[in-house]
Amino acid sequence: MSIRIILRAMIKFILPIVIFLVAVYGISYFWTNSSLKGKKMIALGSITALIIGISLTIFFIFD
């Protein structure tokens, strides 16, 4: 039973943090190697990902 509790805690707290760190690294890498049009697409994608990430984090915490 304690393994389920640990896995649930890992999904609720560790997974969103890891996803956030990977997103920040990926955005910064692609931002430096992108044109103006690419930067606009990255900004739009980042805003969308941020909204989805915050929604999922809130869902996992309150679930």
MOKA-V970109 format. One record per backbone hydrogen bond with DSSP energy under -1.0 kcal/mol. NH is the residue of the N-H (numbers start at 0). CO is the residue of the C=O. E is the energy in kcal/mol with one decimal. If there is no record, write none. Layout:
NH,CO,E  NH,CO,E
This chain:
4,0,-1.4  5,1,-2.2  6,2,-2.6  7,3,-2.5  8,4,-2.2  9,5,-2.4  10,6,-2.4  11,7,-2.2  12,8,-2.4  14,9,-2.1  16,12,-1.0  17,13,-2.5  18,14,-2.5  19,15,-2.1  20,16,-2.3  21,17,-2.4  22,18,-2.2  23,19,-2.4  24,20,-2.2  25,21,-2.6  26,22,-2.6  27,23,-2.3  28,24,-2.2  29,25,-2.5  30,26,-2.4  31,27,-1.4  33,30,-1.1  38,34,-2.3  39,35,-1.8  40,36,-1.9  41,37,-2.5  42,38,-2.4  43,39,-2.3  44,40,-2.7  45,41,-2.6  46,42,-2.2  47,43,-2.1  48,44,-2.8  49,45,-2.5  50,46,-2.1  51,47,-2.3  52,48,-3.0  53,49,-2.5  54,50,-2.1  55,51,-2.6  56,52,-2.4  57,53,-2.4  58,54,-2.3  59,55,-2.9  60,56,-2.3  61,57,-2.2
